[in-house]
């Protein structure tokens, strides 16, 4: 008998929604500001779609979209939320920014947002909780049942390097160039319950695993798992968690739509090969994407071939073409193809800005300009 908490609540297959962790900056030197509580209080008085919530430190907020069936409506809502949040921030004389990391803040200066859960995480993880002041995009994809969610989670694991490379926007940490395209995921990897979910093949198997971990007093709820992909039974979704927060809402919607197209391919093509072999190469592929982005190497566990990641991505876009057409998302693939041809990434854009402007303060300012819909300094 499955407990009510672990019953998988069916949701519309292929619906999408996003969660976004965003930076709050002061308007003087563009360091992180501790204004989350004031900003949330102001937003509570204004009507807006979706939800805006606190995150683990006082220099962050989280935006949640509504549930959508396609790219266009998701983008329209995100633009609306962005404008409302940006206007509220301006009234407080602070700025909002995307990007997976702040370029130069110091983790020891952060303060935990005073909720019961965040206080517990500080007690449990110590300094790691403050170092968790990094910023990600999570994508939720609706699934009809738990078995479908397990299948989709394993299937999408093959494409995790795609999402890392396409969203990479955290080249700087603590005032230094990390040499990574996505340094954010190194912070996430420090947590003991990060990584990948076990290779279970049904919802019943997954529930048995969860109950065993709870019996060991290791976890209390699904929130305690920081996996790259995890099922969310209370939402009826699979949640992809590896993306850095992009610099713009347009890119947020683009990457969510890419996940939706991949899910359409996974569900409509019929059962794709899912095996534990995938996880033999998973950590290698993940590291390569974090370190080198679009220039990474990629090992295909199904074929045994090693090839450039951008080549695997182009082959995938070709494979997805009819699926994108069926959900009216062909323009999404065209934009991704153009980005790959030009080797565009947010991380490369931020590095180019630093070379030109010579100041990480100005890089943070440009991150904020990009997010708030203003003209960004040309790199």
Secondary structure, DSSP 4 states (H G I P E B T S, - for coil): ---GGG------TT-EEEEEEEEEEESSS--B-S-HHHHHHHHHTS--SSEEEE-SBTTEEEEE---BSSHHHHHHHHHHHHHHHHHHHHHTTEEEE-SSS-SS--GGG--B--SHHHHHHHHHHTHHHHHT---EEEEEEE-SSHHHHHHHHHHHHTTHHHHHHHH--B-EETTEE-S-SB-HHHHHHTSTTEE------SHHHHHHHHHHHHHTTS-SSGGG-EESEEEETTTTEEEEEEEEPPSSHHHHHHHHHHHHHHHHHHHHS-PPP--GGGGGSHHHHHHHHHHHGGG-EEE-TTT--EEEHHHHHHHHHHHHHHHHHHTT-HHHHHHHHHHHHTT--HHHHHHHHHHHH--HHHHHHHHHHHHTTPPPPP-
